[in-house]
Amino acid sequence: MNTFTLKGTFLDTPAPDTLRVREGYLLCENGLCAGFSETAPAGVEVLDYTGKIITPGLVDLHLHAPQYSYCGTAMDLELLDWLQQYTYPEEAHYADPAYARLGYSYFVRDLKNSATTRACIFATLHTDATLELMHQLRGAGLSAFVGKLGMDRNSPDSYREPSAAAGLAETRRWLDTCRAENTLHAGPVRPMITPRFTPSTSDEYMRGLGELAREYNVPAQSHLSENPGEIAWVAELCPGTKFYGESYSRYGLFGGGVPTVMAHCIYSPDDEAALMKQNRVMIAHCPTSNENVIAGIAPAAHYLRGGWRVGLGSDVAGGQTLDLFTVMATAVQVSKLRWRYIDQSEKPLTMVEALYMATVGGGDFWADFGEKVGLFEDGYAFDALVLDDDPLKNMRAFSAAERLERYAYLGKGKLTAKFAAGEKLL
C-alpha cells in the first residue's frame, strides 16, 4: 500500500498551543505525507473514514518491554523497592530464549494494537533476547529504538552482568549483529545504547558505553532524577558530580554528539536542566508511572513552554497502560496538581499540548536521524490513527477538539485503523 488517500477529519498540532482541524483528503506516497486537499486526487485509492477523527501516530519515548507481563501489579511500592521485588526477578527470566520469545510476543501484539507507532524501548541485559524483541517489532511493522541494558552492580546476582568488560563485550556483539543484519542505522527498528541507570552501571561500564555509542554512531537512553532516594544514591556513588546528569554527561551519554532520551527528569536542578537544553537531550515525561511508583510530578509544562525537547512515555510497567491517550489525559491531570500544590506560576497543560508532546514532541527525536514525524505535512512520515468515537456519542454535538478530549479521557473509543510509514497495521 504505497499510494492511497485517507478521507476524514484530520487533527494535528503545528505548535504546542495550536490544534489544526481539517476536513478532506491526505495523500500517501512511499510512506510519506504527500499533500492535503479538499477533493479526492484523481486515480488514487480512497480509504473513506468520513465522520472519524484522524490524528498522527503517537510516540512512546520510554517503556520497558519485559515488564509488560506484570503490568498493573505492585502499584503499592516506591521505585527502588519495586525494582528489587518485581522488576529484576521478572527480567531475569528473559535469559531463557523460549520465555523471551513468548513474553515479547504478547508485548508486541498489544503494542501493535495500541495507538503507538514509534517507541524507545528498554529490553533486558540479554543480547539474544534483545535481538528477538527487535525482530518481532520489525515483523509487526512498528518503528523503534531498542536498548540492551547495561547492568553490572546493585542488582541481584541472578540479574547482573559479571563485569563491565563482559557487559561491553556483549553490547559489542549485539551492535555487530545489528550491523550484519543491516539494522544498525537503517530500517524501522534500530539499536540504542542503554545503561539502565547510574546505580546499576559502574563508571567503567558507563565509560565503555559512551565509547561504543560514538564508535557505532548510535543514540542512548536512560533514567534521570526520577526519585529522591535514587538521586541521593547517585550522589553517594558519584561524589565528584554536581548533579545526577553529570554521571552520564562525563561519559558522553547526555546529548550533544550522542542523541539521548532521558526519562522522568522530575527533580532536575537548574544546572542539570540547563545542560539538557544545551545538549538537546529529549525528556520523556511519564505521568502514569510517576503516579504509580510514587515518584512525583515533573514540570512538563515548564519544559514544553521553556524550549526543552519533551515527549511522553508510558513507562510500562511503572505505567499501567500502553495507551498513550490515557497518558495524555494523565499528563494534563497531574499538571493541575503541580500547579495547585507545587508551582502556581506553571499553568497546567492543555489537551492540545498533550497531543503535541505525544506526536511532534516525541517525533522530534527521529529528526536527529533525518526523519520528520508527528504532523500531516508533506515529507512527514505517514503515521496515522483513525479514531472511532461513536461509542461516546450522545444527544450533544461536540467539536473536533472536544471529541479528541473525550476520546482521551473516557477510554471507550475504538482504534479503527492504524498506519505506520504508510503501511496499514490495523
C-alpha positions as CSV (number, residue, x, y, z in Angstrom):
1,M,0.0,0.0,0.0
2,N,2.4,2.7,-1.2
3,T,0.0,5.2,-2.8
4,F,-3.5,5.9,-1.4
5,T,-5.6,8.7,0.2
6,L,-7.3,8.9,3.6
7,K,-10.6,10.8,3.9
8,G,-11.7,12.1,7.3
9,T,-11.3,14.8,9.9
10,F,-7.6,15.4,10.5
11,L,-6.2,16.8,13.7
12,D,-2.6,17.8,14.3
13,T,-0.6,20.3,16.2
14,P,1.8,22.6,14.2
15,A,2.6,24.4,17.5
16,P,2.1,23.4,21.2
17,D,-0.8,25.7,21.5
18,T,-2.4,25.1,18.1
19,L,-4.8,22.4,17.1
20,R,-5.3,22.3,13.4
21,V,-8.6,20.7,12.2
22,R,-9.1,19.9,8.5
23,E,-11.7,18.0,6.6
24,G,-10.5,16.4,3.4
25,Y,-8.1,14.0,1.9
26,L,-4.5,13.2,2.8
27,L,-2.3,11.6,0.1
28,C,0.3,9.0,1.0
29,E,3.2,8.2,-1.4
30,N,6.0,5.9,-0.5
31,G,5.3,6.0,3.2
32,L,5.2,9.9,3.4
33,C,2.5,12.5,3.5
34,A,2.3,14.0,0.0
35,G,-0.4,16.6,0.0
36,F,-3.7,17.6,1.6
37,S,-6.7,18.6,-0.4
38,E,-10.4,19.2,-0.1
39,T,-11.2,17.0,-3.1
40,A,-10.0,13.4,-3.8
41,P,-6.9,13.1,-6.0
42,A,-7.7,11.5,-9.4
43,G,-6.8,7.9,-9.9
44,V,-5.8,7.1,-6.3
45,E,-7.5,4.7,-4.0
46,V,-9.5,6.4,-1.3
47,L,-9.9,4.9,2.2
48,D,-13.0,6.7,3.4
49,Y,-13.3,7.4,7.1
50,T,-15.9,10.1,6.9
51,G,-17.0,11.1,10.4
52,K,-13.9,9.7,12.0
53,I,-11.1,11.8,13.6
54,I,-7.6,11.1,12.4
55,T,-4.5,12.0,14.4
56,P,-0.8,11.4,13.8
57,G,0.5,8.2,15.2
58,L,1.7,8.5,18.8
59,V,5.3,8.3,20.0
60,D,6.1,6.5,23.2
61,L,9.5,7.7,24.3
62,H,10.0,5.4,27.2
63,L,8.8,1.9,28.1
64,H,10.1,-1.5,29.3
65,A,9.0,-4.4,27.1
66,P,9.9,-7.3,29.5
67,Q,7.9,-5.7,32.3
68,Y,4.7,-5.9,30.3
69,S,3.9,-9.3,31.8
70,Y,3.2,-7.9,35.3
71,C,1.7,-4.6,34.2
72,G,-0.9,-3.4,36.6
73,T,0.5,-5.1,39.7
74,A,2.9,-3.9,42.5
75,M,1.5,-0.4,42.4
76,D,1.9,0.0,46.2
77,L,5.7,0.2,46.1
78,E,8.1,3.0,45.6
79,L,10.6,2.8,42.8
80,L,13.6,1.2,44.4
81,D,11.6,-1.5,46.2
82,W,9.6,-2.1,43.1
83,L,12.7,-2.8,41.1
84,Q,14.1,-5.3,43.6
85,Q,10.8,-7.2,44.3
86,Y,9.3,-7.3,40.9
87,T,11.3,-5.9,38.0
88,Y,14.7,-7.7,38.4
89,P,13.2,-11.1,39.1
90,E,10.9,-10.9,36.0
91,E,13.6,-9.5,33.7
92,A,16.0,-12.3,34.7
93,H,13.6,-14.8,33.1
94,Y,14.5,-13.4,29.7
95,A,17.7,-15.4,29.8
96,D,15.5,-18.2,28.6
97,P,15.0,-17.8,24.9
98,A,11.6,-19.5,24.9
99,Y,10.4,-17.3,27.7
100,A,11.7,-14.2,25.9
101,R,10.1,-15.2,22.7
102,L,6.7,-15.7,24.3
103,G,6.8,-12.7,26.6
104,Y,7.8,-10.4,23.8
105,S,5.1,-11.8,21.5
106,Y,2.4,-10.6,23.9
107,F,4.0,-7.2,24.3
108,V,4.5,-6.7,20.5
109,R,0.9,-7.9,19.8
110,D,-0.5,-5.3,22.2
111,L,1.8,-2.5,21.1
112,K,0.7,-3.1,17.5
113,N,-2.9,-2.9,18.6
114,S,-2.3,0.3,20.5
115,A,-2.1,3.9,19.3
116,T,1.7,3.8,19.4
117,T,3.5,3.9,16.0
118,R,7.0,4.7,17.3
119,A,8.8,4.0,20.6
120,C,12.1,4.0,22.5
121,I,12.2,0.6,24.4
122,F,14.2,-0.9,27.1
123,A,14.8,-4.7,26.8
124,T,16.9,-6.7,29.2
125,L,20.7,-7.2,29.7
126,H,20.4,-10.4,27.5
127,T,21.8,-9.9,23.9
128,D,19.8,-12.7,22.2
129,A,16.5,-11.8,23.9
130,T,17.0,-8.1,22.8
131,L,17.6,-9.2,19.2
132,E,14.4,-11.3,19.5
133,L,12.4,-8.3,20.5
134,M,13.9,-6.2,17.6
135,H,12.9,-9.0,15.1
136,Q,9.4,-9.2,16.5
137,L,8.9,-5.4,16.4
138,R,10.2,-5.3,12.8
139,G,7.8,-8.1,11.8
140,A,4.9,-6.1,13.3
141,G,5.6,-3.0,11.2
142,L,6.5,-0.8,14.1
143,S,9.3,1.8,14.4
144,A,11.5,1.7,17.4
145,F,14.9,2.2,19.0
146,V,15.6,-0.7,21.3
147,G,18.2,-1.0,24.1
148,K,20.1,-3.9,25.5
149,L,20.6,-2.9,29.2
150,G,24.0,-2.3,30.8
151,M,23.9,-3.5,34.4
152,D,27.0,-4.6,36.4
153,R,26.2,-3.5,40.0
154,N,23.5,-3.1,42.6
155,S,21.1,-5.8,41.4
156,P,20.7,-9.5,42.3
157,D,23.3,-12.0,41.3
158,S,20.8,-13.6,39.0
159,Y,20.3,-10.4,37.1
160,R,23.6,-8.7,36.8
161,E,26.4,-8.9,34.2
162,P,29.6,-10.4,35.7
163,S,31.8,-7.4,34.9
164,A,31.9,-4.2,32.9
165,A,34.2,-5.9,30.4
166,A,31.8,-8.8,30.0
167,G,28.8,-6.4,29.5
168,L,30.7,-4.3,27.0
169,A,31.7,-7.4,25.0
170,E,28.0,-8.4,24.9
171,T,27.0,-4.9,23.9
172,R,29.5,-5.0,21.1
173,R,28.2,-8.4,19.9
174,W,24.7,-7.0,19.8
175,L,25.8,-4.0,17.8
176,D,27.8,-6.1,15.4
177,T,24.8,-8.4,14.9
178,C,22.7,-5.3,14.1
179,R,25.3,-4.2,11.6
180,A,25.3,-7.6,10.0
181,E,21.5,-7.5,9.7
182,N,21.8,-4.0,8.3
183,T,19.7,-2.5,11.1
184,L,22.4,-0.5,12.8
185,H,21.4,2.7,11.0
186,A,18.8,1.5,8.6
187,G,15.2,0.2,8.8
188,P,12.4,0.9,11.3
189,V,14.0,-0.9,14.3
190,R,17.5,0.2,15.4
191,P,19.7,-0.2,18.5
192,M,20.1,2.3,21.3
193,I,22.8,2.3,24.0
194,T,21.1,1.8,27.3
195,P,22.7,2.0,30.7
196,R,19.7,1.1,32.9
197,F,20.5,3.9,35.3
198,T,23.6,5.1,37.1
199,P,23.1,3.0,40.3
200,S,23.2,-0.2,38.2
201,T,26.0,0.8,35.8
202,S,29.6,1.3,37.0
203,D,31.8,4.1,35.9
204,E,33.9,1.7,33.8
205,Y,30.8,0.3,32.1
206,M,29.4,3.8,31.5
207,R,32.7,5.0,30.0
208,G,32.7,2.0,27.7
209,L,29.1,2.5,26.6
210,G,29.8,6.1,25.7
211,E,32.7,5.0,23.6
212,L,30.5,2.4,21.9
213,A,27.8,5.0,21.2
214,R,30.4,7.1,19.4
215,E,32.1,4.3,17.6
216,Y,28.9,2.8,16.2
217,N,27.2,6.2,15.9
218,V,24.0,5.2,17.8
219,P,21.8,7.1,20.3
220,A,21.4,6.5,24.0
221,Q,18.7,6.4,26.7
222,S,18.4,6.1,30.4
223,H,16.6,7.4,33.5
224,L,17.2,10.7,35.3
225,S,16.1,12.4,38.5
226,E,13.1,10.2,39.0
227,N,13.1,9.6,42.7
228,P,14.6,11.4,45.7
229,G,16.2,8.2,47.0
230,E,17.6,7.4,43.6
231,I,19.2,10.9,43.4
232,A,20.7,10.6,46.8
233,W,22.1,7.2,45.9
234,V,23.7,8.6,42.7
235,A,25.3,11.4,44.8
236,E,26.9,8.7,47.0
237,L,28.1,6.6,44.1
238,C,29.4,9.5,42.1
239,P,30.8,12.0,44.7
240,G,32.6,14.1,42.1
241,T,29.4,15.1,40.2
242,K,27.4,18.2,40.8
243,F,24.1,16.7,39.7
244,Y,22.8,13.3,38.5
245,G,23.1,14.2,34.8
246,E,26.8,14.6,35.1
247,S,27.1,10.8,35.8
248,Y,26.1,10.4,32.1
249,S,27.5,13.6,30.6
250,R,31.1,12.9,31.7
251,Y,31.0,9.8,29.5
252,G,29.3,11.4,26.5
253,L,25.8,9.9,27.2
254,F,23.9,13.1,27.6
255,G,23.1,14.5,24.2
256,G,25.5,16.6,22.3
257,G,27.1,14.3,19.8
258,V,25.0,11.3,21.0
259,P,21.3,11.9,20.7
260,T,19.8,10.9,24.1
261,V,16.4,10.3,25.7
262,M,16.2,10.7,29.5
263,A,13.1,9.5,31.2
264,H,11.4,11.4,34.0
265,C,13.5,14.5,35.0
266,I,11.2,15.2,37.8
267,Y,13.7,16.8,40.2
268,S,16.3,18.1,37.8
269,P,18.0,21.2,39.3
270,D,18.6,24.3,37.2
271,D,22.1,23.4,36.2
272,E,21.0,19.9,35.1
273,A,18.1,21.2,33.2
274,A,20.3,23.9,31.5
275,L,22.6,21.2,30.3
276,M,19.7,19.2,29.0
277,K,18.6,22.1,27.0
278,Q,22.1,23.0,25.8
279,N,22.7,19.4,24.7
280,R,19.2,18.9,23.2
281,V,18.5,15.9,25.5
282,M,15.0,14.6,24.8
283,I,12.9,14.4,28.0
284,A,10.4,11.5,28.3
285,H,7.6,12.7,30.6
286,C,5.9,9.6,32.2
287,P,3.0,10.8,34.3
288,T,1.2,7.5,34.8
289,S,4.4,5.8,36.1
290,N,5.3,8.8,38.2
291,E,2.0,8.4,40.0
292,N,2.2,4.7,40.4
293,V,5.7,4.4,41.8
294,I,5.2,7.5,43.9
295,A,7.9,9.4,42.2
296,G,6.5,12.9,41.9
297,I,5.2,15.3,39.3
298,A,7.6,16.5,36.6
299,P,7.5,20.2,35.5
300,A,6.4,19.1,32.0
301,A,4.6,22.4,31.2
302,H,7.7,24.3,32.2
303,Y,9.9,22.1,30.0
304,L,7.5,22.4,27.0
305,R,7.0,26.1,27.1
306,G,10.6,26.8,28.0
307,G,12.1,25.3,24.9
308,W,13.2,21.9,26.1
309,R,12.6,18.9,23.9
310,V,9.9,16.8,25.6
311,G,7.6,14.0,24.7
312,L,5.5,11.4,26.5
313,G,6.3,7.9,27.7
314,S,4.0,5.1,29.0
315,D,6.9,3.7,31.1
316,V,5.2,0.3,31.3
317,A,5.2,-1.4,33.7
318,G,5.6,1.5,36.1
319,G,2.8,2.9,34.0
320,Q,-0.2,0.7,33.9
321,T,-1.1,1.0,30.2
322,L,0.4,1.2,26.7
323,D,-2.5,3.6,25.8
324,L,-0.8,7.0,25.2
325,F,-4.2,8.7,25.0
326,T,-4.6,7.7,28.7
327,V,-1.1,9.0,29.3
328,M,-2.1,12.3,27.6
329,A,-5.0,12.7,29.9
330,T,-2.9,11.9,32.9
331,A,-0.3,14.4,31.9
332,V,-3.0,17.1,31.9
333,Q,-4.4,15.9,35.2
334,V,-1.1,15.8,37.2
335,S,0.0,19.2,35.8
336,K,-3.1,20.6,37.5
337,L,-1.9,19.1,40.8
338,R,1.5,20.5,40.3
339,W,0.0,23.9,39.6
340,R,-2.2,23.7,42.7
341,Y,0.3,22.3,45.2
342,I,3.9,23.0,43.9
343,D,4.2,25.9,41.5
344,Q,1.4,28.3,40.7
345,S,3.5,30.1,38.2
346,E,3.3,27.0,36.0
347,K,-0.2,26.8,34.4
348,P,-1.5,23.3,33.7
349,L,-1.0,21.6,30.4
350,T,-3.9,21.6,27.9
351,M,-5.0,18.6,25.9
352,V,-3.6,20.3,22.8
353,E,-0.2,20.5,24.4
354,A,-0.5,16.8,25.4
355,L,-1.3,15.8,21.8
356,Y,1.7,17.9,20.7
357,M,4.0,16.1,23.1
358,A,2.7,12.7,22.0
359,T,3.2,13.4,18.3
360,V,5.5,16.3,17.3
361,G,7.3,16.4,20.7
362,G,8.3,12.8,20.8
363,G,8.6,12.6,17.0
364,D,11.4,15.3,17.2
365,F,13.8,12.6,18.3
366,W,13.5,11.0,14.9
367,A,14.5,14.3,13.4
368,D,18.0,13.6,14.7
369,F,18.1,10.8,12.1
370,G,16.7,12.7,9.2
371,E,13.0,11.7,9.6
372,K,10.0,14.0,10.0
373,V,7.4,12.7,12.4
374,G,4.3,14.0,14.1
375,L,2.4,16.2,11.5
376,F,0.3,15.8,8.5
377,E,2.7,17.8,6.3
378,D,4.4,17.0,3.1
379,G,7.5,14.9,3.7
380,Y,6.4,13.7,7.1
381,A,6.1,10.0,7.9
382,F,2.6,8.8,7.1
383,D,1.9,7.7,10.7
384,A,-1.9,8.0,11.3
385,L,-4.6,6.8,13.6
386,V,-8.3,6.6,12.7
387,L,-10.3,7.0,15.9
388,D,-13.9,5.8,16.2
389,D,-15.7,7.8,18.9
390,D,-19.1,6.5,18.0
391,P,-19.3,4.6,21.4
392,L,-19.1,8.0,23.1
393,K,-21.9,9.8,21.2
394,N,-25.0,11.2,22.9
395,M,-27.5,13.9,22.2
396,R,-24.8,16.6,22.4
397,A,-22.8,17.9,19.4
398,F,-19.1,18.1,20.1
399,S,-16.3,20.0,18.2
400,A,-13.3,18.0,16.9
401,A,-11.2,19.2,19.8
402,E,-13.9,18.1,22.3
403,R,-14.1,14.7,20.6
404,L,-10.4,14.2,21.0
405,E,-10.6,15.2,24.6
406,R,-13.4,12.8,25.3
407,Y,-11.5,10.0,23.4
408,A,-8.5,10.5,25.7
409,Y,-10.4,10.9,29.0
410,L,-13.2,8.4,28.7
411,G,-11.3,5.5,27.3
412,K,-14.3,3.9,25.5
413,G,-13.4,4.8,21.9
414,K,-12.0,2.4,19.3
415,L,-8.9,2.4,17.1
416,T,-10.4,1.8,13.7
417,A,-7.2,1.9,11.6
418,K,-3.5,2.4,12.1
419,F,-0.8,3.4,9.6
420,A,2.9,3.4,10.2
421,A,5.1,4.8,7.4
422,G,2.3,4.3,5.0
423,E,1.7,0.6,5.9
424,K,-1.7,-0.3,7.3
425,L,-1.2,-2.2,10.5
426,L,-4.8,-2.4,11.7
